Amino acid sequence: MYNIRKLTMLSLSIVILFVFISACSLVDDFIGDKPPGSQNGTDVHKIPETSEPSNGSSTIELPPDDTPLIREPAIPIVLIPSAPGDHVEKNSKAIIDYSNTAEGYVMVKWLAETTKQLRAQITGPSEVVYTYVIQPNNEFIVLPLSDGSGSYEIRVFEQTEEDRYALVISLITNVSLYDEFAPFLRPNQYVNFSKDSAIVSKAASLVSKEDNFIEKIAAIYDFVVNNITYDTKFAEEVIAGGHKNYLPDLDDVLARRYGICLDYAALMTGMLRSQGIPTKLVDGYAGEIRHAWISVFSEETGWIDQVIFFDGETWMMMDPTFAASASSASNLAAFIGDGSNYSALFLR
């Protein structure tokens, strides 16, 4: 029997929960769009209408920036994306490399000089629009194909004024994943690591004495919730409008031992993926609060989409931030354990 009772060594506190909720409630600058039907947001289930690019004059208004299934796979550890150039869509401004769609990702790079804001959008079979920030640094960014197999549209935009962007290049491609877990095994813009990352070596040391899948998850989970402190000051700066388009630096989070909700979830996701454990970084809402958490898969239980720990009888929501931010309180446990309090928007 798996030693899953290691996951019970977590403490919860409703007092600190309220502090955490107030700090995480306004982090839309880094973790995504408003939910469908919100008064001030864009319905993320609708594909924005676009115009064909012509002389850079056709423009659209993009939604706000995005900023927070499985059996054990027999795959190599630390799968690093590449852009081999076998299949590309390219012009003078940007390139889309879709050589490795079967492995669950595409890569996008901006080629021209610009001082404008740049965005990439991916729309898959679910018709949820994922928007990503592109930096004009002549480096590829990795964009996951989170919807699984099916038809995808990839588009790249350049800002014209304020919130209006011109469509620069686009591509429609049919994706057939070699493995349903492929999008959730590799680094990407939100979960960025390499073979040489400190989080990879740390994860390896944490699981070195563990014999099975659940024990490895437990070891990494316990480390994150017991060693990372919620960064209230940084959260307040985000709420005040700072750190726009924030993305986690996982090695930096590990070194500082501080982070906000996106940092917690991304760090654990990166550690688990580096060990070949498919993990989703989920961006959505906890009640009315914008939040990020994780989902993992076990051969024994399937996708663990709403889990924090196993108490011997019941799986509860795996949310590393709430677990790390709290001590014993049954009402908080009830909130986390009630899947209806969590609403997923994006899978990273």
N, C-alpha and C positions, 0 to 999 in steps of 0.2 A: 504493500500500500504506500502510495506516495506520501511523503512527509509534508503534506500541505498545511499542517497546523502551524508551520512557521509563519504563515500569513496572518495568524491571529495576534501576533505581538505588536499590534498597532493601538495607539490611544487616540481618543476623540474628545473634543471640547467645543461646546456650542458658543462659548464666549469668544474664543479666537476665531470661530467660524464667521461671526458677524464682522470682525475686523477684516478677515480675508475677503468676504463678500464685498464690503465697501471698497476695498482696494482693487478688486478685479472687475468691478462693474462697468468701468468706462474704458476698457482697453481695446476698443474697436480699431484704433489706429494700427495695431499690429496683428489682430487676430480675426479680421474678416468683416463680412457684410452683415447688415441687419437681417433678422429672420423674415421669411415670406410674410407679407401682410402687415409689417410694422409701419408706423406712421411716417417715419423719417428714412426708411431704408428702401432698398431695391429688392424686388422679389427674386431671390437667387435661383428660382426654378424656371425663370424665363430667360431665353437667349436674347441679349440686346440686339436690336436691329442694326445692321451695318450697311455702309455704302462701299462700293468698289473703290479701291484706291486709285486716284487719278491726280497726278501732280501734287499729291499731299493735301488736296483741298477738301476731299470728302471726309467729314468728321462725324463722330458719334459721341455720346456722353456715356462714359464708363461708370459702372457701379462703384461704390466705395472700395478702397484697397482691401485685399485680403491680408490679414496679419495674424486662433485657436478657434478572417473568415475560414476555422482553419485546422488542418492536421499538421503534425510535425513533419517538415519537409526534409528530404535527403538532398541537401545542397551544400556547397562550400560556404565557409564563413567569410565575412567581410567582402561582400559583392560590391565592387566599385563601378559606377557608370562610366561609359566612354562615348565618344562621338567619332566613329570611324569614317564617316563620310560616305557610306555605301548608298544611303538614300537621303537626299537633302532637297530642300526647297530654299532657294537663295536669291537675293538681289543685292544691290549696292549697299543696302542699309542693314540687313539682318539675314540670319541663316537659321533654319529649323532642321536639325538632324534627327530623322526618325528611323534610323537604322536599327534601333533596338526596342521597337515597340513590343515585340514578343516578350521582352524582359520587363515590361511595365513602366517604361519612361520614354520621354523625348528630351532633347537638349536644344536650348535656344541661346544664341549669342548675337549681340548688337555689334555691327561692324563699323558704322560711320561715326564721325565726331558729332556730338550734340550736347547742348546744355539743357535739353528738355527732359521731362519725366518720361519713362518708358514702361510699358506694361505688356505682359503676355496673358492670353486667356486660353483656357482649355475647356471645351464642352464635350462631354461624353454621352453615353446612352441614357443616363438619368436626366440629361438636360440641365443639370446644375452647372453654373458657370463658375469656374475657378479662375481668379485673377491673381497674377504674380507680378512683383516688381523686378524689372531688369536693370542692372547697372551697366553703364556704357564703358566697361573696363576691358572689353575684348576677351572676356572669359565666358565659357558656357555655364548656364544654370540648368539644373536637373529638375524636370517637371514630371511628377508621377501621373500615371494613367489610372486614377483611383477607382474608376467605374468598372474595371474589368474589361473583358472582351467586348468588341462592338465598334461602331463608327465614332470617330473623334474629329472635331474641328479645332485646329490650333491657329491662333491669330496673334500678331504682334502689332503694337500701336506706339505711336509717338505723339506726345502732347503738342497741341496747337495753342491752347489758351486755357488756363484754369483747369476745369474738369472735362475739357473736350480733347479728344484724341483722334488722330488720323490713322486709318488702317494701312499698315506698311506692307505686310505680307501675310498670307494665310495658306492653310493646307487642310484638306480633308483626307483622312486615311482610315482604313479598316484595320482594327487591331485584333489579333488572335493570340492571347497570352499562352505561353507554354506551361504556366503554372498560375493558379488563381492567387497565390501568395506573392507573386513577383513584385507588384507595386509597393509592398509593405516589408520588403527585405533590404532595400538599398537606401543610401543617403539621398537627400534631396535638399531643396532650398530651406525647408523648415527643420530638417533633421540632418544636419551637415556634419559628416565625419569622413576620415580616411583611414587607411590601414595603420598609419602612424599616429593617430589621435590618442590622446591620453585616456579618453573614455573607453577606447577599445581595449587597451591593456588593463585598465581598471576592471572592466566587465569580465575579462578573462581570469583575472585573479580572484574575483568574487565567486565564480562558478567552478573553480578548479577542483574543488573537493566534492562537488555535487554530482550525483549519479543520474538524475533523471530530469525531465523537462520541467515539471512543476517546481522542483527544488531550485533549479536555475532561475526561474522567474521570481521565486520567493527571495532568493539571495539578493538579486538586483533591486527588487522592490523595497526590501527592508533597508538596504543601503541608502537609497534615494530619500525615503521618508524620514529616516533617522539622522541624516547627515546634511541635508540641504535646508536652510532656513528661509522662510518667506521674506522677501525683500520689500518691506512696506514703503521705504523711501523711494525706491525705483518705481513702484506702482503709483505712488502719488505724482511722480514726475510724468509718467505716462498719462495719468488722468488730467494733468495740467496742460497736455498738448505736446510734451516732449517725446523724443524717441520715435518719431513717425516712421512707419514701415519697419518697426523693430523685428529682427529675426534673432533667434538664440545663437550664441557661440557656445557650443557644448563644452569644449575644454575650458573655457573661461568660467562657465557656471560651476564646473567640477572644482576648479581651483579656488574660486571665491567662496563656494559653499553657500551662496545666496541665489535666489531667483524668484520670479513670478510664476503664475500658473503655466504659461507656455514653456518656461524653462524647465519646470519639473517634468512635464509630460514629454517634452522633446528629449531631455536627457535620458529618461528611462527608455523611451522608444529607441534612441540611438544605441544604448547599451544592449538592449535585447536583440535588435537587428544585427548587431555586430557578432552575436552568438548564433546567428541563423534562425532566430525565433521571430516569425512574422508578427509584426506589431503595427497597429494603426494609431497614429496621432489624430485624435478626434477633436474637432473645433466646433463648438456649439454653445448651448446654454444649460446652466444648472439653475432651474427655476427661471427667473428673469435676468440672471447674471451671465454675462459672456464668460466663457470658461474653456479650458482645454483639459482633456484626460486621455486615457489610453484604452485600447482593447487588444487582447492577445488570444491565441488559439491553443487549445490542448487537444490531443488525440482522444483523451478520455471525456472531455466535456464539450468539445466543439469551440466555436468562437465565444470567448468570454467578453461579451459586450457591455455588461453591467455588473462589474465586480470591483470590490475593494479588498475583500479577504474571504476565506472560507472558515466558518466557525465550527466545522464538524458536521453541519447540517445544511447551511445555506451559503451560496455565493452572494457577495455584496459588491457594490460598484468599485471598480479599481480606479480610484482617483487619487494619484499620489499627492496632490496639493492639499486636499481636505484632510487626508490622513496625517500628513506631516504638520498641519497647522492646528491640530486639536488634541485634547485629552478627553477622558471618558465622559460621554453624554449619550444616552440612549436615543434622544430625539434627533441628534445629528446622524447617528447610525441609521435611524429610520429614514431620514431624508436621503442619504447616500444610497441606501439599499433599495429605494423606490425608483425603479427605472423611469417612471413617468416624470420625474423631476429633471431628467436629462434629455436634451433634444439635440441631436447631431445635425450639423449643417455641412461640414466638409471633412473629408478623410485625407490626411497628408502622408 
